[in-house]
Amino acid sequence: MDAGPGAGGRGRRPRGRARGASCARPRRCSRGPRSRRDGRDRLRARRRAHRCLLLARGRHADRPRRGLRAPGHSLLARSTAGGALSEVWLITGIPGAGKTTAGRLLADRFPRSVFIEGDLLQGWIVAGNVWPGQAPADESARQIELNMRNQRLLAREYAEAGFTAVLDYVVVTRRALDGYRAALAGLAVHLVVLHPGAALVVQREAEREKSRRHRAVHGRTIGEHFAHLETPLVAELGGIGLWLDTADLTPAQTVDLIMAGRGRARLADGQT
């Protein structure tokens, strides 16, 4: 009868046990002091590297940033090509003046550009969307302000990445324009006002499918609904930026005039 491994052979290693198994614990123990030494060496190396980094930062702390940052702004405010100020173009006018068409064509004229459509931002609101001119009026106004703020934020991000940002939105008051100028300070901001006249806009809008759907719901076309905005547009923004009477112009001709008048479109620093 087999007495088992403990009988008559006390202290002997069983045949089935690998030699390495009995040494596993002592081996780890024997390496402990060395592992602690290695850990201390690695910690000292990290501390030396950290001290070197702090010293390097201290030596370069007072160096200028090569003029790449606009005063008061933490992000890059100049284009990566040539060091010129990044451009932002704001195309405005009453609804139906042709802002979106002209804005897209204008963006195509630049080598690196983005077109940020104001109505598209409004359409991003999936639930609770209150379009301009709809009720409740206070919520509509709040969403307009939200769209403008987001449009300005996007414009700055793209401009500071070296893209020419072209925006279109219905900006008809000095207060709204000042909001754009303040948010885009340090960039080359241009204002273009498309002014074909309210009567022509109403006539054009009556022929558009979108406007006919608007009439079916609200009782009048888009042009009729917003024609009154021409009054504050002329009263508050008259003489600011580049104004174009586009009544007899094609979209391509409009963009040609915008490019030719870019000096007049540029808003000087501090202009109000």
Buried (B, 14 or more C-beta within 10 A) or exposed (E): EEEEBEEEEEEEEEEEEEEEEEEEEEEEEEEEEEEEEEEEEEEEEEEEEEEEEEEEEEEEEEEEEEEEBBEEEEEBBBBEEEEEBBBBBBBBBBBBBBBBBBBBBBBEEBEBBBBBBBBEBBEEEEEEEBBBBBEEEEEBEEBBEEBBBBBBEBBBEBBBBBBBBBBBBBBBBBEBBEBBBEBBBBBBBBBBBBBBBBEBBBBBBBEBEEBEEBBEEBEBBBBBBBBEBBEBBBEBBEEBBBBBEBEEBEBEEBBBBBEEBBEEBBBEEEEE
